């Protein structure tokens, strides 16, 4: 039976634009018939896994998402004195093991660049470089056996948490052990526009009194509900049975989830924030989000306190109807000065 860890998080962000759509405006979604501010799960996951906090906590066990697999091999080959023509040929063969080579999108790619991003582990990257060194030393093409041996080496915590798909080698696909919901504001929002200008520092205004640049950007402030669920049993399996590494990954991800904000427009708005409330649950019961607590938008002068009451009440009502939905719970509540981060992280990983 699987063991699940669920985090229900409320975080208040000041005015900003931390996750933009294709037009540069803040992302939104409709829920309960009202427009809400949204932070995509992709944005959240990338901000967490690339944060200094996460990278340092699981150093040596973090992979890379890249299209440049062949370029890794190419650079290693060239550094060993292999001519460009052979380096491109051998690098392309290595890249093709991880995905479909780019079809002429860049004239100089030579098949070194893949069509899509792939997630590779540190050991797989080391294996690519090691094979390149062997090919350079022996001046020969890679064998099928050598190319097959590149995949499935080592365990990277970010791949184990968020999974990967390799269409070229489906045997090495990994099911994600962590699911992350799009964060949504618990209240309805109206997007606003920031009209801004920039002045030329060297313009003495003797001839031109106008601005050197004029622009506008959308923004909004919101209190977000975020939800993530970690299947610890699956995570340990993905990490080849290394429970200690799984606990380290859970600790790092959980801390990042409550402390790290997406980086979008941070220089313009400074929208950094810690979680105001965290409900951590663990047990073997089937997971469920508590987003339904906010199907009706919060409309209260004390919005944070009201949202906390709504999420606590929703968890209690689920328990009343379905039986106890978690075998253990821990609450961090900055409004009531209840709980603390070390105890929260200890509860999650013990």
Long-range contacts (C-beta under 8 A, 24 or more apart in sequence): 1-233, 1-284, 2-231, 2-232, 2-233, 2-234, 2-284, 3-231, 3-232, 3-233, 3-282, 3-283, 3-284, 4-229, 4-230, 4-231, 4-232, 4-281, 4-282, 4-283, 4-284, 4-285, 4-286, 4-287, 5-229, 5-230, 5-232, 5-250, 5-254, 5-280, 5-281, 5-282, 5-348, 6-227, 6-228, 6-229, 6-230, 6-280, 6-281, 6-282, 6-287, 6-326, 7-226, 7-227, 7-228, 7-229, 7-254, 7-257, 7-258, 7-278, 7-279, 7-280, 7-281, 7-348, 8-225, 8-226, 8-227, 8-278, 8-279, 8-280, 8-281, 8-289, 8-290, 8-311, 8-315, 9-224, 9-225, 9-226, 9-227, 9-228, 9-257, 9-258, 9-275, 9-277, 9-278, 9-279, 10-186, 10-223, 10-224, 10-225, 10-226, 10-275, 10-276, 10-277, 10-278, 10-304, 10-307, 10-308, 10-311, 11-183, 11-223, 11-224, 11-226, 11-258, 11-261, 11-273, 11-274, 11-275, 11-276, 12-221, 12-222, 12-223, 12-224, 12-273, 12-276, 12-304, 13-221, 13-222, 13-223, 13-224, 13-261, 13-271, 13-273, 14-221, 14-269, 14-270, 14-271, 14-273, 15-192, 15-219, 15-220, 15-221, 15-269, 15-271, 16-219, 16-220, 16-221, 16-264, 16-265, 16-266, 16-268, 16-269, 16-270, 16-271, 17-217, 17-218, 17-219, 17-220, 17-264, 17-265, 17-268, 17-269, 18-43, 18-261, 18-262, 18-263, 18-264, 18-265, 18-266, 18-269, 18-271, 19-43, 19-262, 19-264, 20-264, 20-265, 24-217, 24-218, 25-191, 25-218, 26-191, 26-218, 26-219, 26-220, 28-189, 28-191, 29-182, 29-184, 31-184, 31-291, 31-294, 31-295, 32-294, 32-295, 32-296, 32-297, 34-188, 34-297, 35-188, 35-189, 35-190, 36-184, 36-185, 36-187, 36-188, 36-189, 36-222, 36-297, 37-184, 37-185, 37-189, 37-220, 37-222, 37-224, 38-182, 38-183, 38-184, 38-185, 39-182, 39-183, 39-224, 39-226, 39-262, 40-182, 41-180, 41-181, 41-182, 41-183, 43-262, 43-264, 44-180, 44-183, 44-226, 44-257, 44-262, 45-162, 45-180, 46-262, 47-256, 47-260, 47-261, 47-262, 47-263, 48-253, 48-256, 48-257, 48-260, 49-158, 49-161, 49-162, 49-253, 49-256, 51-256, 51-260, 53-252, 53-255, 53-256, 53-259, 53-260, 54-252, 54-253, 54-256, 54-260, 57-248, 57-251, 57-252, 57-255, 58-157, 58-245, 58-248, 58-249, 58-252, 60-122, 61-122, 61-155, 61-156, 61-157, 61-245, 61-249, 62-122, 62-156, 62-157, 62-158, 63-119, 63-120, 63-121, 63-122, 63-124, 63-125, 63-156, 63-158, 63-159, 64-119, 64-120, 64-125, 65-117, 65-118, 65-119, 66-117, 66-118, 66-120, 67-102, 67-113, 67-114, 67-115, 67-116, 67-117, 67-118, 68-112, 68-113, 68-114, 69-94, 69-95, 69-98, 69-99, 69-112, 69-114, 69-118, 69-120, 69-128, 70-94, 70-95, 70-101, 70-110, 70-111, 70-112, 70-113, 70-114, 71-112, 71-113, 72-125, 72-128, 72-129, 73-112, 73-128, 73-129, 73-131, 73-132, 74-112, 76-128, 76-129, 76-132, 76-133, 76-136, 77-132, 77-135, 77-136, 80-132, 80-133, 80-136, 80-137, 81-136, 82-135, 82-136, 88-112, 89-141, 90-132, 90-135, 90-141, 90-142, 91-132, 93-141, 93-142, 93-147, 94-128, 94-131, 94-132, 94-142, 94-147, 94-150, 96-168, 97-147, 97-148, 97-150, 97-151, 97-168, 97-169, 98-150, 98-151, 98-166, 98-168, 98-169, 99-166, 99-167, 99-168, 100-167, 100-168, 116-167, 118-164, 118-166, 119-156, 119-158, 119-159, 119-162, 119-164, 120-156, 121-153, 121-154, 121-155, 121-156, 121-159, 122-154, 122-156, 123-153, 123-154, 123-156, 124-150, 124-151, 124-152, 124-153, 124-154, 126-153, 127-153, 155-238, 155-239, 155-240, 155-242, 155-245, 157-239, 157-245, 157-248, 157-249, 157-252, 159-238, 160-235, 160-238, 160-239, 160-246, 160-249, 161-230, 161-235, 161-238, 161-249, 161-253, 174-238, 175-234, 175-238, 177-230, 177-231, 177-232, 177-234, 177-235, 177-237, 177-238, 178-228, 178-229, 178-230, 178-231, 178-235, 178-253, 179-228, 179-229, 180-226, 180-227, 180-228, 181-226, 181-227, 181-228, 181-289, 181-291, 183-224, 183-225, 183-226, 184-224, 184-225, 184-291, 184-294, 185-222, 185-223, 185-224, 185-225, 186-222, 186-223, 186-224, 186-225, 186-294, 186-297, 186-298, 186-303, 186-307, 186-310, 187-222, 187-223, 187-294, 187-297, 187-298, 187-299, 187-303, 188-297, 189-220, 189-222, 190-220, 191-218, 191-219, 191-220, 192-218, 192-219, 192-220, 193-217, 193-218, 193-219, 194-218, 194-219, 217-265, 217-268, 219-265, 219-269, 223-276, 223-298, 223-303, 223-304, 223-307, 225-290, 225-291, 225-293, 225-294, 225-307, 225-311, 226-257, 227-289, 227-290, 227-291, 228-253, 228-257, 229-287, 247-349, 250-348, 250-349, 251-345, 251-348, 251-349, 254-280, 254-344, 254-345, 254-348, 255-341, 255-345, 258-332, 258-341, 258-344, 274-334, 275-332, 275-334, 276-304, 276-333, 276-334, 276-335, 277-304, 277-307, 277-308, 277-311, 277-331, 277-332, 277-333, 277-334, 277-335, 278-331, 278-332, 278-339, 278-344, 279-311, 279-312, 279-315, 279-329, 279-330, 279-331, 280-329, 280-330, 280-331, 280-332, 280-344, 280-347, 280-348, 281-325, 281-326, 281-328, 281-329, 282-326, 282-327, 282-328, 282-347, 282-348, 283-325, 283-326, 283-327, 283-328, 284-327, 285-324, 285-325, 285-326, 285-327, 288-318, 288-325, 290-314, 290-315, 290-318, 304-335, 305-335, 308-333, 308-335
